[in-house]
Amino acid sequence: MSFNVLFTSAGRRVSLIRNFRAALDGLGLAGKLVTADLQTNAPAPFVADQRELVPRVSDPAYIDTLLEICRRHDIKLVVPLIDTELPILAPHREDFARAGVTLLVSSTDVNRICFDKRQTARFFRSIGVDTPAIIDPASILSGADARYPYLLKPAAGSSSVGVTKINDARELAFFLEYVSDPIVQEFIRGEEYTLDILVDFAGKVRSVVPRLRIETRAGEVSKGLTVKNRAIIEAGRRVAESLPGALGCVTVQCFLTPEGRIVFIEINPRFGGGFPLAAAAGADFPRWIIEMMLGRYCERPIDAWQDDLAMLRYDEGIFVEGSLIR
């Protein structure tokens, strides 16, 4: 049996593609790994078996182009990898299913919750988990009891773009004009965690891996550490299972404050950039997803992965002929 996988907007996700190759090899499955990307010089396609160029995710032809690629390569599973394509793909899960393809995308409702930080905060509050308060900036600027610092971010941002610590009224007034559609939140101090959460096809959480974010670069973790904190694991399970139609890898961010508060701040319903740490710790989401699709999945504890494993990232080059990227 050949189990072919398509990765959309593959970009820099070299490690994840290699994780899927290891999963197929470990299961004894033949399979072709195909990437779809807008850019000719994205590195990840060069570690796949085949690469396809596609239009922008906002192009009206994007969905039909992906479906044609799926038919041509006999794709069984599509794994999207950037935020902006998720709400575009979500309404088309049935279109892919009719072509015999599993689209690993959470529901439209989940993407609506996750794409807008205001909706995310409402969701957290609705299920009774702690989240930073959203504060009216006018009341901060006009009030004598303002308590700086605050955190300002774009409501629909990603990859930490536009996220700014606000130290005084002058900075607040400036960034309110500079950042598109900003929200202002309570500033939370503490250890920041990213949770890699695997949700099966019935909406049940199968694994939660909290990763302490030791150092980040351009919004992506460069140094991290797996931590078996039972309270964070249980809180992450509750968040993911409360989402109306979560599927696959869901990445959730939270803080653990010195007082012991677990404060959730963000949800991204896709594989996170730091997932290779969870995979190295034994949380083999690529293998488990394929097993689920094939009816081979075995029950495992939610914390069936290695505690206290550190990831220290560095840059590595992929070298190809220049004609391939022009």
Secondary structure, 3 states (H helix, E strand, C coil): CECEEEEECCCCCHHHHHHHHHHHHHCCCECCEEEEECCCCCCHHHHCCEEEECCCCCCCCHHHHHHHHHHHHCEEEEEECCHHHHHHHHHHHHHHHHCCCEECCCCHHHHHHHHCHHHHHHHHHHCCCCCCCECCHHHHHHCCCCCCCEEEEECCCCCCCCCEEECCHHHHHHHHHHCCCEEEEECCCCEEEEEEEEECCCCCEEEEEEEEEEEEECCEEEEEEECCCHHHHHHHHHHHHHCCCCCEEEEEEEEECCCCCEEEEEEECCCCCCHHHHHHCCCCHHHHHHHHHHCCCCCCCCCCCCCCCEEECCCCCCCCCHHHHC
